């Protein structure tokens, strides 16, 4: 058992537990702010929900994962993880801006396409897609 905890699996398990606990706390805090400031997604004919729903909880998820990605090189020595997740953060920021003011479909598609291509390039470059 001690071999497992001292290996990379113990670090991964501890990271998953920490990320889960921190994310659940920050999502709760952010959702309370959404209720306080009335940041709701009002349903329309294209909506998948029928009641007003707080929006923006993904900010907490992306925030926690970004902090872990930035700290991970200190623990794992892998300096590429923050770089590799940067396209996902770009898409998350795009989604946040789109929730607040709206972004045209063409701009969203372009940013998502560029982010996906950059992701494939970075993952292949630093981790290999063999």
N, C-alpha and C positions, 0 to 999 in steps of 0.2 A: 504494500500500500504506500509506503513512504517513497518508493521509487517512482510511482505514478505521480504523486504530488510534487516531487522535485523535478519532474520532466516538463517538457513543453505542454503536455496535456493539462497539468495542474494550472499553469498560467492561463491557458485557453479557458478552462472551466471557471477559474476565478474571474476572468474578464467577462465571460458571458453572464455570470451571476451578477457582477457589479454593474454591467451595462443594463441588464434587465431591471435591477432595483432602482438605479438612478433614473432611467427612462420613465419608469412608472411614476416616480415622484415628480419629475419635471413635467410630464404630461398632465398630471393632476393639478399642479400649480398653474400651468398654462391654460388649462380648461376653465379653472376658476376665474382667471383674468378674462377669458373669452366671454364668460357669463356676465362679469362685472361691466365690461365695455361693450357688450352686445355685438360681438363679432360673430354673426350667424350667417350661415349659408341658407338663404331663403329658397325653398323648393320652387321649381318651375316645371314646365312640361318635359324637360330633358333630364330632370333630377332622378336619382335612384332612391331618394328619401322623400317622405311626405310631411315631415315636421321640421321646423327650423333646427339646424344642427351647428354646434360650435365648429369653427374652422381654424386651422392653423396649428393643430396639435403636433403636426410633423416637425415643427420648429424644435420642439423638445427632443425628438428622436434624432434628428440630424445634428443638433447641438451636442448631445452626449456622444454620439458616434464620432463626430469630428474631434472632440477632445480626446477620446481614446485613440484615434488614429494619429493625432499629433503627439501623444505621449508614448505610443507604442515603440517608436525607435529607441527610447530610453531603456525599455525592458527587453525588446527582442533584437535590437540592432538592425532591424529592417527599416531603412530610411526611406523606402519607396512607398509605403502604405499611405502616408498623407497625400502624396502625388497621385496615386492611383484612385483614391476616392474623390479627388477634386471634381471630376465631371459629375459625379452623383450629387455633390454639394451644389454645383451650378444648376442642376435640374431642380433641386429642392428650393433654391433661391428663386428661380424662375416661377415655380409653383406658388411660392409665397407672394411674389409680386402680382402674379395673375389673380390670386385670391383677393388682393387688396384693390387693385386698379384695373385689372384686365390686360391681357397681352393678346395680340392678334394671333390667329391660328398659324399663319405663315412664320412669324417670329418664333413661336413655340416650337414648331416643327424643325426649323433651322437649328435652334439651340439644342434640341433633343438629338437631332441627327449628328451634329458636331460632337456633342458630349459622348454619344455612343461610339463614334469612330475613335475619339481620343481614348476612351476607356479600353477598347480593343487593342489599340496601339500600345498603351502603357502596360496593360496586363501581359501582352505578348512580350514586350521589351524586357520587363523586369521579373516576370514569373514564368514565362513560356507557355504557349498554348499547344504543346506537342500532343 
